[in-house]
Amino acid sequence: MADSTRDSDRIMAAARRSLVDQRKGGRRSIGQGSAQLRATHRKAKLTRMLMAVFAIVIAAMGVGLFVGALGFEGLFVTILAIIVAIFVLSKFPRLTAPTRDTLDRGNLQQNVARTELWLEAQRPMLPAPAIRIIDQIGLQLDGLSEQLQHVPANTPSAADIRRLVTEHLPQVVSSYSAIPQQLRSEEHGGATPHRQLEDGLTRISSEIDRVTRQLAEGALDDLAVRTRFLDYRYGDELTPPGEETDVADTGARGLLLTQPKAGGTDATQIDQRKPD
C-alpha cells in the first residue's frame, strides 16, 4: 500500500510538472543545444506560414485579375483559407524527440544537442532527484559543446566523447525507464532503481565535467601564460594603487632595478619623515 501511495505521488508530481511546462509553452529546454533546435523548428514553421499566406494572397489576386472580381464571397474564402493555413501549420509538423538510434548522427555538437532534446522527452518519467541531475547535465553539456569546437573529428577522443554522450548517458536513463513503475521502489542488488539511476547519472555528470576540464586545459594554460606575460610586460601598470614599486622603464617593463640615490641611500628605502 505504501509503495502504491508513493507511486501515485510521483505520478501526480510528474503530471503537475508537465502541466506547468505546457502552460509555459511546452517542455523547458535543459540546454542551449536543444533550445537552438526548438528555435530553428519554430522559425521553420513561421516561414512556412508566411509562404502559405503569400501563396493564398497571390492566388486570390490572380483569380481577381484573370477570372473575375472576387466579391464578398471570394474575400471571405481567402480570409478563411489564410486562417486555416496558419492554424494547421502552427500545429504541424510537431518537433519530435530523436530516438536513441539517431543520437550519434552528425558532428559532436549536433550529438550533444540531440541528446539534450532526447533527455527533455524523458524528464516526465523520471523522479524529482534524477530530474535535478538531468538539468545539471544539460548545463554541463552546454559547456562541453563549446569545447568540442576544438576537437578534431574521427579521433579517439572524439569517439570516446560521442560514446559518453550518445550511448552511456542514454543507456542509464533507458535502463530505468524499462523497469515497471511498481518495481522502481523495490530494492534490488542493494539499492532501489531510483537510487541506481541517481548514482548512474551522478557518475555521468562527473565524467562530463572531467572531460570538459580536460579539453579546456589548453585554453586555461594559454590564459595563464598570457597573464604572466602581461604581468612581466606591464607589471607596473597593473599594480594596484598604494602598492607602487620603483620600476625603471628600460624597454622591458617589470624589471626592478635598484638605483643609488644621493647620500648613499638605497632606492628601496622610504623616507617616512613627516614635514615640519
VEXDREN-2710 file (C-alpha; in Angstrom, 1 decimal):
% VEXDREN-2710
k/r/px/py/pz
1/MET/0.0/0.0/0.0
2/ALA/2.8/2.4/0.9
3/ASP/4.6/1.7/-2.4
4/SER/1.4/2.3/-4.3
5/THR/0.9/5.6/-2.4
6/ARG/4.5/6.7/-3.3
7/ASP/3.9/5.7/-7.0
8/SER/0.7/7.7/-7.0
9/ASP/2.5/10.7/-5.5
10/ARG/5.3/10.5/-8.2
11/ILE/2.7/10.2/-11.0
12/MET/0.8/13.3/-9.7
13/ALA/4.1/15.2/-9.3
14/ALA/5.1/14.4/-12.9
15/ALA/1.6/15.4/-14.1
16/ARG/1.9/18.8/-12.3
17/ARG/5.4/19.4/-13.8
18/SER/4.0/18.5/-17.2
19/LEU/1.1/20.9/-16.8
20/VAL/3.5/23.7/-15.7
21/ASP/5.7/23.1/-18.7
22/GLN/2.7/23.2/-21.1
23/ARG/1.5/26.4/-19.6
24/LYS/4.9/27.9/-20.2
25/GLY/4.7/26.9/-23.9
26/GLY/6.0/23.3/-23.8
27/ARG/8.9/21.4/-22.3
28/ARG/11.6/23.5/-20.9
29/SER/14.9/23.2/-22.6
30/ILE/17.7/21.8/-20.4
31/GLY/20.5/23.2/-22.6
32/GLN/21.3/25.7/-25.3
33/GLY/21.7/22.9/-27.9
34/SER/18.1/21.7/-27.5
35/ALA/16.9/25.3/-27.2
36/GLN/18.5/26.1/-30.6
37/LEU/16.8/23.1/-32.2
38/ARG/13.5/24.2/-30.9
39/ALA/14.1/27.8/-32.1
40/THR/15.1/26.5/-35.5
41/HIS/11.9/24.4/-35.7
42/ARG/9.8/27.4/-34.7
43/LYS/11.4/29.6/-37.4
44/ALA/10.8/27.0/-40.0
45/LYS/7.1/26.8/-39.0
46/LEU/6.8/30.6/-39.2
47/THR/8.5/30.6/-42.6
48/ARG/6.0/28.0/-43.9
49/MET/3.1/30.0/-42.5
50/LEU/4.3/33.2/-44.3
51/MET/4.8/31.4/-47.5
52/ALA/1.3/29.9/-47.3
53/VAL/-0.3/33.2/-46.7
54/PHE/1.7/34.8/-49.5
55/ALA/0.6/32.0/-51.9
56/ILE/-3.0/32.3/-50.9
57/VAL/-3.0/36.1/-51.5
58/ILE/-1.2/35.7/-54.8
59/ALA/-3.8/33.1/-55.9
60/ALA/-6.7/35.3/-54.9
61/MET/-5.2/38.3/-56.8
62/GLY/-4.7/36.1/-59.8
63/VAL/-8.3/34.9/-59.7
64/GLY/-9.5/38.5/-59.4
65/LEU/-7.4/39.7/-62.3
66/PHE/-7.8/36.9/-64.8
67/VAL/-11.1/35.3/-63.9
68/GLY/-13.3/37.9/-62.3
69/ALA/-13.9/40.0/-59.3
70/LEU/-13.8/38.0/-56.1
71/GLY/-16.6/39.8/-54.4
72/PHE/-17.6/39.3/-50.8
73/GLU/-17.7/35.5/-51.1
74/GLY/-14.2/35.4/-52.7
75/LEU/-12.8/37.6/-50.0
76/PHE/-14.4/35.5/-47.3
77/VAL/-12.9/32.3/-48.8
78/THR/-9.5/33.9/-49.0
79/ILE/-9.5/35.0/-45.4
80/LEU/-10.8/31.6/-44.3
81/ALA/-8.1/29.9/-46.3
82/ILE/-5.4/32.0/-44.6
83/ILE/-6.8/31.3/-41.1
84/VAL/-6.9/27.5/-41.8
85/ALA/-3.4/27.5/-43.2
86/ILE/-2.0/29.4/-40.2
87/PHE/-3.8/27.1/-37.7
88/VAL/-2.6/23.9/-39.4
89/LEU/0.9/25.0/-40.0
90/SER/1.2/26.3/-36.4
91/LYS/0.4/22.8/-35.1
92/PHE/2.2/20.6/-37.7
93/PRO/4.7/19.3/-38.1
94/ARG/5.5/18.8/-34.4
95/LEU/9.0/18.7/-33.1
96/THR/9.7/15.1/-32.3
97/ALA/12.4/13.9/-30.0
98/PRO/15.1/11.9/-31.7
99/THR/15.4/8.2/-31.0
100/ARG/18.4/6.6/-29.4
101/ASP/19.4/5.2/-32.7
102/THR/19.8/8.7/-34.2
103/LEU/21.6/10.4/-31.4
104/ASP/25.0/9.8/-32.9
105/ARG/24.2/11.3/-36.3
106/GLY/26.1/14.5/-37.4
107/ASN/29.1/16.1/-35.7
108/LEU/29.8/16.1/-32.0
109/GLN/28.0/19.4/-31.3
110/GLN/24.9/18.0/-33.1
111/ASN/25.2/14.9/-31.0
112/VAL/25.1/17.0/-27.8
113/ALA/22.1/19.0/-29.0
114/ARG/20.1/15.9/-30.0
115/THR/20.9/14.2/-26.7
116/GLU/19.7/17.2/-24.8
117/LEU/16.4/17.1/-26.7
118/TRP/16.1/13.3/-26.1
119/LEU/16.7/13.9/-22.3
120/GLU/13.9/16.5/-22.3
121/ALA/11.5/14.0/-23.6
122/GLN/12.5/11.6/-20.7
123/ARG/12.1/14.1/-17.9
124/PRO/8.4/13.5/-17.1
125/MET/9.1/9.8/-16.5
126/LEU/12.0/10.4/-14.0
127/PRO/11.9/11.0/-10.2
128/ALA/12.5/14.5/-8.9
129/PRO/16.1/13.9/-7.8
130/ALA/17.0/12.5/-11.2
131/ILE/15.4/15.5/-12.9
132/ARG/17.6/17.8/-11.0
133/ILE/20.7/15.9/-12.1
134/ILE/19.4/15.9/-15.7
135/ASP/19.1/19.7/-15.5
136/GLN/22.7/19.9/-14.2
137/ILE/23.9/17.6/-17.0
138/GLY/22.1/19.9/-19.5
139/LEU/24.3/22.8/-18.3
140/GLN/27.4/20.7/-18.4
141/LEU/26.6/19.5/-22.0
142/ASP/26.5/23.2/-23.0
143/GLY/30.0/23.7/-21.6
144/LEU/31.2/20.5/-23.3
145/SER/29.7/21.6/-26.6
146/GLU/31.7/24.8/-26.5
147/GLN/35.0/22.9/-26.1
148/LEU/34.1/20.4/-28.8
149/GLN/34.8/23.1/-31.4
150/HIS/38.5/22.4/-30.9
151/VAL/38.2/18.6/-31.0
152/PRO/39.2/17.1/-34.4
153/ALA/36.7/14.7/-35.9
154/ASN/37.5/11.0/-36.4
155/THR/39.9/10.9/-33.5
156/PRO/39.9/8.5/-30.5
157/SER/39.0/11.4/-28.2
158/ALA/36.0/12.3/-30.4
159/ALA/34.9/8.7/-30.4
160/ASP/35.0/8.5/-26.6
161/ILE/33.1/11.7/-26.2
162/ARG/30.4/10.5/-28.7
163/ARG/30.0/7.2/-26.8
164/LEU/29.7/9.0/-23.5
165/VAL/27.0/11.4/-24.8
166/THR/25.0/9.3/-27.2
167/GLU/25.4/5.8/-25.6
168/HIS/26.4/5.7/-22.0
169/LEU/24.2/8.6/-20.8
170/PRO/21.0/7.5/-22.6
171/GLN/21.6/3.8/-21.6
172/VAL/21.4/4.8/-17.9
173/VAL/18.0/6.5/-18.4
174/SER/16.6/3.8/-20.8
175/SER/17.5/1.1/-18.3
176/TYR/15.5/2.8/-15.6
177/SER/12.6/3.5/-18.0
178/ALA/12.4/-0.2/-18.9
179/ILE/11.6/-1.1/-15.3
180/PRO/7.9/-1.4/-14.5
181/GLN/6.6/1.5/-12.4
182/GLN/5.6/-0.6/-9.5
183/LEU/9.1/-2.2/-9.2
184/ARG/11.1/1.0/-9.2
185/SER/10.8/1.4/-5.4
186/GLU/11.8/-2.1/-4.6
187/GLU/15.4/-2.8/-3.5
188/HIS/17.4/-4.9/-5.9
189/GLY/21.1/-5.6/-5.6
190/GLY/21.4/-3.5/-2.5
191/ALA/19.7/-0.4/-3.9
192/THR/16.4/0.7/-5.5
193/PRO/16.2/1.5/-9.2
194/HIS/15.6/5.1/-8.1
195/ARG/18.9/5.2/-6.3
196/GLN/20.8/3.3/-9.0
197/LEU/19.5/5.9/-11.5
198/GLU/20.7/8.8/-9.4
199/ASP/24.1/7.2/-8.9
200/GLY/24.5/6.4/-12.6
201/LEU/23.6/10.0/-13.6
202/THR/25.9/11.4/-11.0
203/ARG/28.8/9.4/-12.4
204/ILE/28.0/10.5/-15.9
205/SER/27.8/14.1/-14.7
206/SER/31.3/13.8/-13.1
207/GLU/32.7/12.3/-16.2
208/ILE/31.3/15.1/-18.4
209/ASP/32.8/17.6/-16.1
210/ARG/36.2/15.8/-16.2
211/VAL/36.2/15.7/-20.0
212/THR/35.2/19.4/-20.2
213/ARG/38.0/20.4/-17.9
214/GLN/40.5/18.2/-19.7
215/LEU/39.5/19.8/-23.1
216/ALA/39.7/23.3/-21.5
217/GLU/43.2/22.8/-20.1
218/GLY/44.8/24.1/-23.3
219/ALA/42.7/27.4/-23.0
220/LEU/43.5/27.6/-19.3
221/ASP/47.2/27.2/-19.9
222/ASP/47.2/29.8/-22.6
223/LEU/45.4/32.2/-20.4
224/ALA/47.9/31.6/-17.6
225/VAL/50.8/32.2/-20.0
226/ARG/49.3/35.4/-21.3
227/THR/48.6/36.6/-17.8
228/ARG/52.3/36.0/-16.8
229/PHE/53.4/37.8/-19.9
230/LEU/51.2/40.8/-19.2
231/ASP/52.5/40.9/-15.6
232/TYR/56.0/40.9/-16.9
233/ARG/55.4/43.4/-19.7
234/TYR/53.0/45.8/-17.9
235/GLY/53.6/44.8/-14.3
236/ASP/53.9/48.4/-13.1
237/GLU/50.7/49.5/-14.8
238/LEU/48.8/46.5/-13.3
239/THR/49.9/47.2/-9.8
240/PRO/47.0/48.2/-7.5
241/PRO/47.0/51.8/-6.2
242/GLY/49.0/52.1/-2.9
243/GLU/51.4/49.2/-3.9
244/GLU/53.5/51.0/-6.4
245/THR/57.1/49.9/-6.8
246/ASP/60.1/51.8/-8.2
247/VAL/60.3/50.4/-11.7
248/ALA/62.7/51.7/-14.3
249/ASP/61.5/51.6/-17.9
250/THR/64.3/50.0/-19.8
251/GLY/62.2/48.9/-22.7
252/ALA/61.1/45.7/-20.9
253/ARG/58.8/46.7/-18.1
254/GLY/58.6/44.6/-15.0
255/LEU/62.4/44.5/-14.4
256/LEU/63.1/46.1/-11.0
257/LEU/66.4/48.0/-10.8
258/THR/67.9/49.4/-7.7
259/GLN/69.4/52.8/-8.3
260/PRO/71.6/54.6/-5.8
261/LYS/70.4/58.0/-4.6
262/ALA/72.4/60.9/-3.3
263/GLY/73.8/60.4/0.1
264/GLY/74.2/56.7/-0.4
265/THR/70.6/55.8/0.5
266/ASP/69.1/52.7/-1.1
267/ALA/66.3/53.1/-3.7
268/THR/64.1/50.8/-1.7
269/GLN/64.3/53.0/1.4
270/ILE/61.2/55.1/2.1
271/ASP/61.5/58.5/3.7
272/GLN/58.9/58.4/6.4
273/ARG/59.8/61.7/7.9
274/LYS/56.9/64.0/8.5
275/PRO/57.0/67.5/7.2
276/ASP/57.9/70.2/9.7
END
